[in-house]
Amino acid sequence: MKNKFISASANIEKMDEKAKNFPIVTKVEKNVELNCVMSNSFGFGGTNATLVFSEVS
């Protein structure tokens, strides 16, 4: 949020035709105004976490 960029999704070489209408980021996007972001992490054995950050106004 501070640096106003969205990282590209990893390991996408060719987009599946069924997924082309979804907002999947394939290249770094800069100068993006972000008010809220979410990060998901999925691990082995059910070790999962989701963090949601929102800008304080």
N, C-alpha and C positions, 0 to 999 in steps of 0.2 A: 504494500500500500504506500509506504514511504517513498519508494523509488519509482512508482507508477509504471510497472511492467508486469506482463503475464508470461510465465515460462511456457515453452512449447511442451506438449505431451510427448513423453519418451517412447521410442521404438515404433513410431508409426512411419512405415516406408510407403505403403500404398493404402489409401482409404477404402474401406469396404463400401460398396455401392449403397447398402442399406443404412450406412451411418453418415452419408454425405449431407443430410439435412440437420444433423446435430451440431451444436456450436463447439466443435472440437478444435482447440488451438494447435496448429501444426508448426507454426513459426513464432518466435518471440514477438510479442506486441509491446511497443513502447509508448509512453505518454498516454496511459490509460487511466482514467479517473475511477478509482476503486473505493467504494464506501464500506463494503463488506466482503470478506474472503473466507473460503473454507478449504481445509487441508485434510485429506483422508490418508491413513496409513493402515495397511492390512498386513498382518504377519501370520506366521505359521502357528497352528494350534489355537486359533481364535484370539490372538493378541492384536486387537484392533483399536484404533483411536481416531477421533474426528475433532479438529479444532476449528472454531469459528471466531473470527476477529471482526470487530466493527469499529469504525472510526468514531471517536468521541467528538461531538460538535459543541 
